[in-house]
Structure formats: C-alpha cells, structure tokens
Amino acid sequence: MSRRSRSRPREGRPGSLFWPLLGLAALGAGAAAVVLAYRRGYFGLDPEEFDPGPLGEELFPPAPRLQDLALWLPGPAGNLFVRDGGSGGAQDLPVLFVHSLGGNGGQWVLQLDDQRPERRAVALDLRGHGESDPAEGDDYSIPGLAADVASVADQLGLRRFVLVGHSLGSLAAIEYAGQHPERVAGLFLVDPNGDQTQLPKSEVEPFLESIRRNPRAEIESYFRQLVVGGDPDAARWILEDLAATSPRAIVGCLEAAAAYSPLPALERYRGPKLAAVSHLNSLPISLHRLVPDLPVHPIGGTGHWVQLDRPEVVNRLLDEFLAEVEAE
C-alpha cells in the first residue's frame, strides 16, 4: 500500500468542539515503528515461504489458514477495499473491524495480527477512505456506512461475527448491529463517538461550516494539534491516511455524525457489548454516560487511537470479550 505524505500549514484555531464531534484525540507514545513495518509489508508475507524445520514443526504444527488477501468488493456506493485473512474452527467467531474518520482498515493491523492465528479477521476501508471508492451520490450517512459493513459481511459469508468499531466506525457498527442483531455476536467499541445530536446546534453549525469551506486545511490543522506529544512515526501515519481521505467524505461523515443518535440502534441490539475508552471520552454525550448498562473499560496512557497507543491492552480486552461471547 502506498505511503503518501502531504505538508500543509498549521492554523492555530481552537479545537474545543473537535473531540465532541469526532472523538479524535492525540496519539500517545507506544505505537512503535513495528506498526509501520506491519503496514508496509503485511500482505506481502506468504506463510508458505517460512520453514521452521523439524523442531519448529513439532512445536508449532501448521494450521489451516486463509491466505491473507487484499481485495476489492462491490459495495452499495462503489468498490470497497478489504483486508481478509486468518483461520479458526467452527466455534471461533470471525471479527470484522471498522475504522474511524480519516483512517482505513490498516489502522487495525496490530489487532488483525493478534487475531488471525486463531480466527478469521477482516477490516474494510469505508467509502471515501483508504483504497475504497468515494461514495456515489455523496452518501456518507451513518446508515450508508453501515451498508458498507453489511455488503462486506454478506459477500465474505460472515453469517455471525463480532463487530469492532473505532470512533466514527463505532457509529456504523452500532447502526449495523441495530439493523441485524441476529448476526452480531458481540459489539466491541473502541473510544466510540457519542450522541452528537445532544450538542447545541449554535456551536455545531459554525464548526461544520468552517470544515465545508476548506476541508483539508481545517481537518489537518485539527489533526496536527491532536497528535502533538504522540509517537512521531504513528502520527505521520495518521496524517498520511487523513491526507488520502476524500474531502467530500470528511465533510459528509462529519455532517452525518453530527445528525446521528446511536441510542435507538444501541437499544435494539441486546447482545454482548463493551466500550474501551480513553480518558478523553468522558463527556456528557459519551455513550457510557448515556447508556448506564453499557459495560465500559477505561484505558489510561493513551490518546484517541487506543488500538495503536495501547495495542496490548486492546488485544487483551478483545480476547477476553471473544472468549466470553463464544462461551455463551
């Protein structure tokens, strides 16, 4: 996957509404250079090329495994890029990962790597993000993003699976789970967006208008403020992914998130769920503030990209969540 680097002037605009609207925060230390190494070559590795020898075969017998694939699938609003791979038995539920605004499925690489020895793990690029096509008709609504999730799940034959969403991707995951509760075995939310419809319109609309006027400059300015103090390599990666995101997708997703309440869909989904949240996700509109029965696990020492800052914690929580779901 190509790496793209853009340089744009910083603008010293206040970002007081940015976390409530996006759920985005600074990348903290901890996303090491291995993240970029995985990103550069993850799908170039062929397990068949590695021969551990007789001793290795005795200690680590080979297991049936899907070849890790990078593929495009037709979606409801354009082609969708998907990372697919892993293996597992009939009792091992697949996992489908949904990324945040300005990101792509590659931002789950440390979770994909952790899960694929045991089960099938899939990550998609939402419409207008990463390698996926911009949305036909500029439909970046939350139900539209949920339709991307549905299309990938259907075409890959994921009949029942655990759905993992980060930030904006959590809204798409919640909407899908509310529409198809019988197919979602568990809902794992990483620093999810809250109910932004509860923010005053007098504050939201000026922010959105500034984004509409100059999406790239405004969002990059905010992102640059939000990655200060984080790991430099990981921060550059986040900014490159943002620069590769369609400006129309940025505007459309922000408008959609500001107009969407996840509470009705979350009410319809009665299955197991867990929210792993950073210290920044403690606003009155945060989901765990609004939904008392939503289990929540705070994670310290991290920014908003928790899966990159603290992958060992997220992986452990996800492993424990999967074990509980599969035991039911």
Stockholm file with secondary structure:
# STOCKHOLM 1.0

chainA/1-328         MSRRSRSRPREGRPGSLFWPLLGLAALGAGAAAVVLAYRRGYFGLDPEEFDPGPLGEELFPPAPRLQDLALWLPGPAGNLFVRDGGSGGAQDLPVLFVHSLGGNGGQWVLQLDDQRPERRAVALDLRGHGESDPAEGDDYSIPGLAADVASVADQLGLRRFVLVGHSLGSLAAIEYAGQHPERVAGLFLVDPNGDQTQLPKSEVEPFLESIRRNPRAEIESYFRQLVVGGDPDAARWILEDLAATSPRAIVGCLEAAAAYSPLPALERYRGPKLAAVSHLNSLPISLHRLVPDLPVHPIGGTGHWVQLDRPEVVNRLLDEFLAEVEAE
#=GR chainA/1-328 SS CCCCCCCCCCCCCCCTTHHHHHCCCCCCTTCCHHHHHHHHHGGGCCGGGCCCHHHHHHHSCCCCCEEEEEEEEEETTEEEEEEEEECCCTTSCCEEEECCTTCCGGGGHHHHHHHTTTSEEEEECCTTSTTSCCCGGGCCCHHHHHHHHHHHHHHTTCSSEEEEEETHHHHHHHHHHHHCTTTEEEEEEESCCCCGGGSCHHHHHHHHHHHHHCHHHHHHHHHHHHTTTSCHHHHHHHHHHHHTSCHHHHHHHHHHHHTCCCHHHHHHCCSCEEEEECTTCCSTTSHHHHCTTSCEEECCSCCSCHHHHSHHHHHHHHHHHHHHHHHC
#=GC SS_cons         CCCCCCCCCCCCCCCTTHHHHHCCCCCCTTCCHHHHHHHHHGGGCCGGGCCCHHHHHHHSCCCCCEEEEEEEEEETTEEEEEEEEECCCTTSCCEEEECCTTCCGGGGHHHHHHHTTTSEEEEECCTTSTTSCCCGGGCCCHHHHHHHHHHHHHHTTCSSEEEEEETHHHHHHHHHHHHCTTTEEEEEEESCCCCGGGSCHHHHHHHHHHHHHCHHHHHHHHHHHHTTTSCHHHHHHHHHHHHTSCHHHHHHHHHHHHTCCCHHHHHHCCSCEEEEECTTCCSTTSHHHHCTTSCEEECCSCCSCHHHHSHHHHHHHHHHHHHHHHHC
//
